Amino acid sequence: MIIVVEDDDSIRSLELYTLKSVGFEAIGCSDASSLFKELETKRPELIILDIMLPDKDGVTILKELRKNMNVPIIMATAKGSEFDKVESLDLGADDYLVKPFGMMEMVSRIKAVLRRAGNISDSKVKLCGIEIDTSQHEVKVDGQSVVLTLKEYELLLFLMRSPEIVFSRDDLLVKIWGLSSLSETRTVDAHIKTLRQKIGAKGLLIETVRGVGYKFHEQNDI
């Protein structure tokens, strides 16, 4: 189920019609308060979140959601500069749609984000006291649950599945974000930083390889 958060009734109706016509279950919200009310009883597969809303802006909502939810989020806004796009990605958005966008582009981006979120084969990955249960989308560090954003989760899973392999920032942009622009590599650094913070001492296992990128160092005494 997809939640569309858009205050313009005509745009929201068109988005919902399109999503339902291609087989998605979808509901709409016109503001932040109605979104959070829906989230009390529903667990969406993805949220399309407009930045300009009447009661609370989308960036503030994104920050609040990222405190305790891993749900994929696509930001939708009239702002189209590279700075705005990178800022949203750095804050935990999984993709970015610039208005006006075509409905088929929206569907394509949704499917791409959902594919990346579900691109999982092994049910559990365990290394150095970190356990990822991909069937539950859950991460535990020394037995304690840790809440990660979708991109932090994907980064950790990707690195842990290939310990000691060095990946460049551009490699990670392609694999995790589906991007290839070298101008946005700081997005990788920002997500690595927050990921390290959230997994505590185990953050030392994610090593920076100077001038190249990152690797997961398999060291059991941390």
N, C-alpha and C positions, 0 to 999 in steps of 0.2 A: 504494500500500500504506500502511495506517495502523497505527501501533504504539500499543497501549493499555497504559499503565503504571499498574497498579492492584494493590495487595497483597491485596485481598479477592477470593478465588477466585470467589465467586458473582457479584459485581458485574462482575468482569472477563469471566467467561463470558457473562453476559447482554449486555454491550457488544459482545463479539466476535460473538455470534450475530446481534445486530441488524445490525451492520455488514455481515456476510456475506450476510444475508438481503436487503439492499437493493443488493447488487452490489459492495461494496468488498472488496478483499483486505485481511485484517487479521491481525495476530499480537499476542499478549499478553506482557507482562513483569510480574513481581511486585515488582521492585526496581530500583535504579539499576544495579547490576552487570550484571544480565541485559540491561538496555536498552543499555548501552554495548557489550556483547558483540555484540548484534544489529547495532548501528550500524557495527561493523567491516566488515560484509559487505553491509549493506542501506542503501538511501537511501529513506526513507519520504516519502510526499507530505505527511503530517501526523502529529503526535504528540499523543495525549491524555495529559496528565501529572497524576497525583494529587499533591497537596502532601504528604500524610502517608504516608511510606514507611518501611520498617523500617531500611534501611541509610543512606539519605541523603535529606534532605527535597527536595521538588519545586522549591522556589525555588533551592536550591543547584544542582540539576541544570539548571534553566533558565539560570542564569548561565553554567554551563560550556558548554552547547549553543550559546549565543549568541556564544561566542568564535569559532566557526568554521563555523557552520551557518546557512542561511537557511530551514530547514524551518519551516512554520507549526506553532505549539504552542498547544493549548487546555488551560488549567489546570482541574483538577477538584478541588474541595475542599468541605468542610462549612462553611468560613468564608464568610459572606455579607455582611459589612459593605462599605460603599462604599470604605473605606480599603484593605481587602485586595484588592478588585477593581482599584482604581487602581494599587496597588503592583505587582501582577502585570503589568498593562499597561505600566507604566513600565519594568519589567525586561525587556520584550521579548515577553511573551505576546501572542497575537493574539486571544484571546477567553477567556472565563471561564465555567465551569459550576458552579453551586452545588448541592451534594448536599442532598437527593435530587432528581435531575433525571430527566425522562422520556426514554425512548430516542428518541422521535421529535424531541424538542427537541435532543438530542445530534446526530442525523443532520442536522437543519436547520442547526445552527450549523456543523457540519463542511462542509456544502455551501457555506454562505455564505463561510466563510474560504477555501475552495478557489477559489471564484469570484473573490474579490478578489485572490487570489494569481495567478490566471491571466487576469485581466482586462487583457490586453495585445494590442495590434494591430500596432504597428510592430516590426520585428525589431531595429532598432538606433536609438538616440537619441544624438546627439553634440552637445555644446555646451561651448565654453570649456575643452577638454582633458579633459572627462568623457565617457566612453563607456559606454552601457548596452546590453548585448546581451541582449534579452529572451528570445531562444530558449534561451540558456544560463543565464539568470538571473545574469549576471556584470556587475560594475561595475569599470571601470578608470579611474584618475586619472593622467593623463600617462603612460599605458601600463602602469601598475602596478596589479595586481589589488587590490581592497579588499573585505574581508568585511563585509557589512552584515546586520542582522537583516531579516526580511521587511518590517516596518513602515518601517524606515529606507529600505529599497530602494523601497518603494511611494511614500513621501514624495518621495524624490529624483526618481523617474520622473515622478510627477504634476506636480511643480513645473517640471521641465525640459521637459515637453511643453507648458507654457503660460508661457514666459518673459515676465517683466515684468508678469504678471497677479498682482494681490494677492489672496490667499486668507485669509479670517479663520480663526481657530482652530476655530470651529464648522464652517466649510466643510470643513476638513481632517478633523475628527472624523467628519463624515458620509461623506465620500468615501473615507477610508482605513480607518477603524475601523467604519463603519456605526453610529456612535453619534450622539446629538444632545444629550446632557446638557451644559449649559454648566458644570456643576460639575466636569467632568473635563478642561477645556481644558489643565490643566497637563501632561497626558499628551503633548500635542502639543509643548509647550515642551521637555520632557525628551527626546523623540526628536529634535527639531531640534538640541539641544545635542550629543547623542552623534553624530549624523550629521555635523555640522560638524567635530567632533574627528576622526572617521575619515577624512574626505576632505581633511584638512590645510588648506593655504592656500586651497584651492578652497571651503572653508567660508564664506569671505567673500562668495561668490556668492549664498548664501542670506541675503537681507536681512530684517531685522526692520522691519516698518512699524508704528511706534509707535501703540498704541491700536487696531490692526486685526489684523495677522497677519504673514504671510510672503510673499515672492516670490522667484523665481530671477532674479537680475540678470545679463543677458547682457553680460559684460565680459571680453574676451579677453586682457587684459594681466595677469590674476592667475595 
